[in-house]
Structures are given as C-alpha cells and as structure tokens.
Amino acid sequence: MSPDEAETAKRAAEKSLQQAQAHEPEVEAKLTESIRVKEQIRAHDRANAYSDWIEGIVLGRLSG
C-alpha cells in the first residue's frame, strides 16, 4: 500500500468512525424504546394469562 493509499484509508476510517459516533444517540434511543416496548408486551402477556386463569375458574364454577 502506498503512502497515499494509506492516508486515504486512514481518512475513510476516521470519517466512518465520526459517522458511527454521530448515530450513537439515535441507536441508543432506539434500543431504549425497544426494551420499553418489550417490557410492555411482557406485562400485557402476564395480564392476559391472569385474565384467562380467572376466566377458567369462573367458567369452571358456572358449568359445575
């Protein structure tokens, strides 16, 4: 690799690093939102399971 090619590669790597660092807050925000949504889904699933359990008890008593 010639010195010019090395310098060009170095500049490209620096530019790529700067772009990645500039997008870091956006990526972090998306990750945080994803975690929040995942927790909401888990809570919703727990509530549905509990509701189904209660419904099973009630229907069991009504049919018994």
Steps between C-alpha positions, in 0.01 A plus 500: 500500500639836402514792743218671307281189524576470871405863557178457300414186700575682826272790405224260398530317832490827695193613305330167563575527872361854514180388323459209740549728801249749359237224476570360847230708682239397241593132533498527879152657491369222275644237732341663804164518320528137396567392859203708622265346241624151585419561868152627409436187296612280790268686738213468253565127461503453879170687530346287224620179664351609833173598330486163325563324832218692671270433205577129527409500868174688440398283206592188699271607784217593263510164324542300823 
